[in-house]
Amino acid sequence: MTFTSSLASDRRLAPDDVRGSVAHVRGLGRAGILSSDEVAVLLAALDEVASELADDRFVFEESDEDVHTAIERRLTEIAGDVGAKVHTGRSRNDQVATALRLHLRRRLVAIGDELASLVDALVQRAADAGDHYAPGYTHLQRAQPVLVAHQLLAHAWSLLRDLDRLCDAHRRVDVSPLGAGALGGSSLPLDPDGVARELLFSARFSNSIDAVADRDFVAEVLFVLALAGVHASRLGEEIVLYSSEEFGFYRLDDAWATGSSMLPQKKNPDVAELARGKSGRLIGHLTGLLTTLKGLPLAYNRDLQEDKEPLFDALDQIDRLLPALSGLIGSLSFDFERMEAAADVPTLVAIDLAEFLVARGVPFREAHGVVGALVRRSLAGEGALSELAVADPRLGQACAALFLPGSSVKRRQSPGGGGIEAVGEQRIEVGAALAAMRARLGALAR
């Protein structure tokens, strides 16, 4: 019993199990399987169970194998012999799957709201950054100056994709399995379509075997959460780096950082580090469930009980992570002076010099070679890159303006790029995308 019980993890499904049972009882009434008096008795008993659960008066017993048997036991205690009829035409197989889908449907909308809030925090900070710029990196080496807003909005776009995936996964969660029975349906005149409508599912199952064996929707949700965790981890990593003394681009607010138990001067980015660390946990839950599912024959197997602990933990972790990260982002201070000083180093003008030559008809590979040679000479101590470039007849005095502070960003004009005009357009675009996602989430709430 200790080994097989799932009550410790699935008791959170209690409200969803009651809701599914209410719809099932009404369906049995419509089908004439239960009399109107029996339906009334059962619904009143289920209402009492719901009240006990809400007030934390429901008493779980040691003999309860899972939350579903616990509720049925209590229902029978309240309703007497009529309580034993609640399981008519139903198996724990379709009962469990129904409760889990109802639970997930609700939780996904809440997590979607938190994702949208994190995107909004990034959008707000991008607006705060205005036209300030910083180095953009590849391989963690300075590459090109970009607007700070462009860097922040890059994270916003990845999280918007997570939100899109979450809404898409919700569509596959939103299917009622109630009426599938153990695996083959029932000889009784059940009403799975009516039950699905009452529970506000968008559809009912099409194949009863698949309905009780399917945990694709759990794996898909775990993937969405794991990838959102990866994106949160990447954002956390940048905050850890940029708030270090070596970079000094960001400053942490005291309320969103911790001190050291030994070193008085420390301000540690614990929220960002935990955002980074939780991603491994989320990835582990996904891979663990996929491994559990990979060898199961149809239809139901008790192995499927192992879907809930990783799913619930993943939901709980992301539920804590997203608001914390939103608070951290919202409280950051930016040292624009230090960012711009780092972005104005002469070597970051290299690509602008090459494109200056391209605009004069020089093939890019040749222009790349010319500028690369000038950079090597400058690094070898032959002179400042700006002086060497102006002295080169292929570039001349006209290229001197490229070395003025902020010139590179101001000249950037390609759509979707890190220049001022393109980022201004991007702000409008990301705002519209976020509004559309919020409307989509609102339509999913039930």
C-alpha positions in Angstrom: 0.0 0.0 0.0 2.8 2.4 0.9 4.5 1.6 -2.5 1.4 1.9 -4.7 -0.4 4.8 -3.0 -0.5 8.1 -5.0 -2.5 10.1 -2.5 0.4 12.2 -1.4 0.8 13.6 -5.0 -2.7 13.5 -6.5 -4.7 14.9 -3.6 -4.5 18.3 -5.3 -6.8 16.9 -8.0 -9.6 16.7 -5.5 -11.6 19.7 -6.7 -11.2 18.6 -10.3 -12.3 15.0 -9.4 -15.5 16.4 -7.7 -16.2 18.5 -10.8 -15.8 15.5 -13.1 -18.0 13.4 -10.8 -20.8 16.1 -10.8 -20.8 16.1 -14.7 -20.7 12.2 -14.7 -23.7 12.0 -12.3 -25.7 14.4 -14.4 -24.9 12.4 -17.5 -26.1 9.2 -15.8 -29.3 11.0 -15.0 -29.8 12.2 -18.6 -29.2 8.6 -19.8 -31.9 7.3 -17.3 -29.3 5.1 -15.5 -29.9 7.1 -12.3 -33.3 8.3 -11.1 -33.8 12.1 -10.5 -33.9 11.4 -6.8 -30.6 9.5 -6.9 -29.0 12.3 -8.9 -30.2 14.8 -6.4 -28.8 12.8 -3.5 -25.4 12.3 -5.2 -25.1 16.0 -6.2 -25.9 17.1 -2.6 -23.3 14.7 -1.3 -20.7 15.9 -3.8 -21.5 19.5 -2.8 -20.8 18.6 0.8 -17.5 16.9 -0.2 -16.5 20.0 -2.2 -17.3 22.2 0.9 -15.2 19.9 3.1 -12.3 20.1 0.7 -12.5 23.9 0.4 -12.7 24.3 4.2 -9.9 21.8 4.8 -12.4 19.6 6.8 -12.0 16.6 4.5 -10.3 13.8 6.4 -8.1 11.4 4.3 -7.7 8.0 5.8 -4.8 5.6 5.7 -6.7 3.2 3.6 -7.3 5.7 0.8 -5.2 4.6 -2.1 -5.6 7.8 -4.1 -7.7 11.0 -4.0 -10.4 9.4 -6.3 -11.1 6.5 -3.9 -11.0 8.9 -0.9 -13.7 11.0 -2.5 -15.8 8.0 -3.4 -15.5 6.6 0.1 -16.6 9.9 1.7 -19.4 10.2 -0.9 -20.8 6.8 0.2 -20.5 7.8 3.8 -22.7 10.8 3.2 -25.1 9.4 0.6 -25.3 5.8 1.8 -26.0 3.0 -0.8 -26.7 5.6 -3.5 -23.0 6.7 -3.2 -21.9 3.3 -4.6 -23.6 4.2 -7.9 -21.4 7.1 -8.7 -18.8 4.9 -10.4 -21.4 3.4 -12.8 -20.1 3.4 -16.3 -16.8 4.9 -15.2 -13.3 3.5 -14.5 -10.6 5.1 -12.5 -8.7 5.1 -15.9 -11.0 7.7 -17.5 -11.7 9.4 -14.2 -8.1 10.1 -13.4 -7.4 11.3 -17.0 -10.4 13.7 -16.7 -9.3 15.2 -13.4 -5.8 15.7 -14.6 -6.9 17.4 -17.8 -9.2 19.7 -15.9 -6.4 20.6 -13.5 -3.9 21.2 -16.3 -6.4 23.3 -18.3 -6.7 25.7 -15.4 -3.0 25.8 -14.4 -1.9 26.4 -18.0 -3.9 29.6 -18.2 -2.4 30.9 -14.9 1.1 30.1 -16.0 0.4 31.8 -19.4 -0.6 34.9 -17.5 2.8 34.7 -15.6 4.7 34.3 -18.9 2.8 37.3 -20.3 3.8 39.3 -17.2 7.4 38.5 -17.6 7.3 39.5 -21.3 5.6 42.8 -20.2 8.4 43.4 -17.6 11.0 43.0 -20.4 9.0 45.3 -22.7 8.7 48.0 -20.0 12.4 47.8 -19.3 13.1 48.1 -23.1 11.1 51.3 -23.1 13.1 52.5 -20.1 16.3 51.9 -22.0 15.3 54.3 -24.7 18.1 54.7 -27.3 20.9 53.6 -25.0 23.2 51.0 -26.4 25.5 48.3 -25.3 27.8 45.7 -26.9 26.1 42.7 -28.4 28.0 39.4 -28.0 28.7 36.3 -29.9 30.8 33.6 -28.3 30.7 36.0 -25.3 33.0 38.2 -27.3 32.0 41.8 -28.2 30.6 41.8 -31.6 28.4 44.8 -32.5 26.8 47.6 -30.6 23.0 47.1 -30.3 20.3 49.0 -28.4 19.8 47.7 -24.9 16.1 47.5 -25.8 17.0 45.1 -28.7 18.8 42.7 -26.3 15.9 42.8 -23.8 13.3 42.3 -26.5 15.2 39.2 -27.8 14.3 37.5 -24.5 10.7 38.7 -24.9 10.3 37.1 -28.3 11.5 33.7 -27.0 9.1 33.9 -24.1 6.2 34.8 -26.5 7.0 31.6 -28.4 6.7 29.7 -25.1 3.4 31.3 -24.6 2.3 30.4 -28.1 3.4 26.8 -27.4 1.5 26.8 -24.1 -1.7 27.9 -25.8 -1.3 25.3 -28.5 -0.7 22.5 -25.9 -3.8 23.7 -24.1 -5.8 22.7 -27.2 -4.7 19.1 -26.9 -5.3 19.1 -23.1 -8.8 20.3 -23.7 -10.3 16.9 -24.7 -12.7 14.9 -22.4 -11.8 11.2 -21.8 -14.8 10.6 -19.6 -16.9 7.8 -21.0 -14.0 5.8 -22.2 -14.2 3.5 -19.2 -11.4 1.2 -18.5 -10.5 1.0 -22.2 -13.5 -0.1 -24.3 -16.4 2.1 -23.4 -19.6 0.7 -21.8 -22.8 -1.2 -22.7 -24.7 1.5 -20.8 -26.2 4.4 -22.7 -23.6 6.9 -21.5 -23.5 10.6 -22.7 -19.8 11.5 -23.2 -20.7 14.4 -25.5 -23.0 16.0 -22.9 -20.5 15.4 -20.1 -17.8 17.0 -22.3 -20.0 20.0 -22.9 -20.8 20.4 -19.2 -17.1 20.3 -18.3 -16.5 22.9 -21.0 -14.1 20.7 -22.9 -13.7 21.6 -26.6 -14.1 18.0 -27.7 -14.5 14.4 -26.4 -12.2 11.4 -27.1 -12.5 9.6 -30.4 -10.9 6.3 -29.3 -11.5 4.9 -25.8 -8.2 3.0 -25.7 -6.2 6.1 -26.6 -8.3 8.2 -24.2 -7.0 6.3 -21.1 -3.5 5.5 -22.4 -2.6 8.9 -23.7 -0.2 11.0 -21.7 1.1 12.9 -24.7 -0.5 16.0 -23.3 1.5 15.7 -20.1 4.8 15.2 -22.0 3.9 18.2 -24.2 3.2 20.4 -21.3 6.5 19.3 -19.6 8.3 20.2 -22.8 6.7 23.6 -22.9 7.7 24.2 -19.3 11.2 22.9 -19.8 11.8 25.1 -22.8 10.4 28.1 -20.9 12.8 27.1 -18.1 15.7 27.1 -20.6 14.8 30.6 -21.8 14.5 31.8 -18.2 17.9 30.2 -17.6 19.5 32.1 -20.4 18.0 35.3 -19.1 19.2 34.5 -15.7 22.7 33.8 -17.0 22.9 37.2 -18.6 21.8 38.9 -15.4 24.5 37.0 -13.4 27.1 38.1 -15.9 26.0 41.7 -16.5 25.6 42.4 -12.8 29.2 41.2 -12.0 31.9 43.8 -11.4 33.7 42.6 -14.5 30.7 43.7 -16.7 28.9 46.2 -14.4 26.1 46.8 -16.8 23.3 45.9 -14.4 22.8 46.6 -10.7 20.7 44.4 -8.5 18.1 45.9 -6.2 18.7 44.8 -2.6 15.2 43.3 -2.4 16.0 40.9 -5.2 19.5 39.9 -4.1 21.0 38.2 -1.1 24.1 38.8 1.0 26.9 36.5 1.8 27.0 34.5 5.1 30.7 35.5 5.3 31.6 38.3 3.0 30.0 41.6 3.9 30.5 43.3 0.5 28.6 40.6 -1.5 25.3 41.1 -3.3 24.5 37.8 -4.9 22.1 37.3 -7.8 20.3 34.3 -6.3 17.0 34.7 -8.1 18.9 34.7 -11.5 21.0 31.8 -10.4 18.0 29.7 -9.3 16.2 30.6 -12.6 19.2 29.1 -14.3 19.4 26.1 -11.9 15.7 25.2 -12.1 15.9 24.5 -15.8 17.8 21.3 -15.2 15.0 20.1 -12.9 12.4 20.9 -15.6 14.4 19.1 -18.3 14.8 16.1 -16.0 11.0 15.8 -15.5 10.5 15.8 -19.2 13.1 13.1 -19.9 11.9 11.0 -17.0 8.3 10.9 -18.2 9.3 10.2 -21.8 11.4 7.2 -20.6 8.4 6.0 -18.5 6.1 6.2 -21.6 8.3 4.7 -24.2 7.7 1.0 -23.6 4.1 0.9 -22.4 1.6 -1.4 -24.3 -1.9 -0.2 -24.7 -4.1 0.6 -22.8 -3.7 1.7 -19.2 -0.7 0.6 -17.1 0.0 1.6 -13.5 3.2 3.2 -14.7 1.1 6.1 -15.8 0.7 7.0 -12.1 4.2 8.3 -12.4 3.1 11.3 -14.6 1.8 13.4 -11.7 4.8 14.0 -9.5 7.0 15.4 -12.3 4.1 17.3 -13.8 3.0 18.9 -10.5 6.6 19.8 -9.5 7.2 21.3 -12.9 4.1 23.4 -12.6 5.0 24.5 -9.1 8.6 25.4 -10.0 7.6 27.5 -13.1 4.8 29.1 -11.0 7.5 30.3 -8.6 10.2 31.1 -11.1 8.3 33.4 -13.5 7.0 35.9 -10.9 10.4 36.0 -9.2 12.1 36.7 -12.5 9.6 39.4 -13.4 10.3 41.1 -10.1 14.0 40.9 -10.7 13.8 42.3 -14.2 11.5 45.1 -13.0 13.9 46.2 -10.2 17.2 46.2 -12.2 19.2 49.4 -12.6 21.1 49.9 -15.8 24.5 51.6 -16.0 24.1 53.0 -19.5 27.4 55.0 -19.3 29.4 51.8 -18.7 27.5 49.9 -21.4 28.0 52.6 -24.0 31.7 52.9 -23.1 32.1 49.2 -23.7 30.2 49.5 -27.0 32.2 52.5 -28.3 35.6 50.7 -28.4 37.0 51.2 -31.9 37.2 47.5 -32.8 33.4 47.2 -32.8 33.3 49.6 -35.8 35.0 46.9 -37.9 31.9 45.7 -39.6 30.8 49.3 -40.3 34.1 49.9 -42.0 33.7 46.8 -44.1 30.1 47.8 -45.1 31.4 51.3 -45.8 33.7 49.7 -48.4 30.9 47.5 -49.7 28.8 50.6 -50.3 31.7 51.9 -52.5 31.5 48.7 -54.6 34.2 46.6 -52.9 33.3 42.9 -52.7 32.5 42.0 -49.1 35.2 39.3 -48.7 37.8 41.8 -50.0 36.4 44.5 -47.6 36.6 42.0 -44.7 40.2 41.4 -45.5 41.1 45.0 -45.7 39.5 45.8 -42.3 40.9 42.7 -40.7 44.4 43.7 -41.7 43.8 47.2 -40.2 42.6 45.6 -36.9 45.6 43.3 -36.7 48.0 46.3 -37.2 46.2 48.3 -34.5 46.4 45.4 -32.1 50.1 45.0 -32.9 50.6 48.6 -31.7 51.0 50.4 -35.0 48.3 53.0 -34.1 44.7 53.5 -33.2 42.3 51.8 -35.6 40.6 55.1 -36.4 43.9 56.7 -37.4 44.9 53.6 -39.5 41.5 53.6 -41.2 41.5 57.3 -42.1 45.1 56.9 -43.4 44.1 54.0 -45.7 43.2 55.5 -49.1 40.4 52.9 -49.6 38.6 54.4 -46.6 40.0 58.0 -46.1 38.7 60.8 -44.0 35.1 60.0 -44.7 35.2 57.0 -42.5 36.1 59.0 -39.4 32.5 59.6 -38.6 32.0 55.9 -38.0 34.1 56.1 -34.9 31.9 58.7 -33.2 30.1 57.4 -30.1 26.8 55.7 -31.0 27.4 56.1 -34.7 27.2 52.3 -35.4 23.8 52.0 -33.8 22.4 55.1 -35.5 23.5 53.9 -38.9 21.9 50.4 -38.5 18.8 50.4 -40.6 17.9 46.8 -41.6 14.4 45.6 -40.4 14.5 43.6 -37.3 18.0 44.7 -36.5 19.4 46.5 -33.5 19.2 50.1 -34.9 17.0 52.8 -33.5 14.3 52.9 -36.2 14.1 49.1 -36.4 13.8 48.7 -32.6 11.1 51.4 -32.5 9.1 49.3 -35.0 9.8 46.2 -33.0 8.4 47.7 -29.8 5.1 48.2 -31.6 5.2 44.7 -33.0 6.0 43.0 -29.7 3.3 45.0 -27.9 0.7 43.8 -30.5 1.9 40.2 -30.2 1.6 40.4 -26.4 -1.9 41.8 -26.6 -2.9 39.0 -29.0 -1.5 36.4 -26.7 -3.3 37.8 -23.7 -6.6 37.8 -25.7 -5.9 34.2 -26.6 -5.3 33.3 -23.0 -8.5 35.0 -22.0 -10.4 32.9 -24.5 -9.0 29.7 -22.9 -10.0 30.5 -19.3 -12.9 28.4 -18.1 
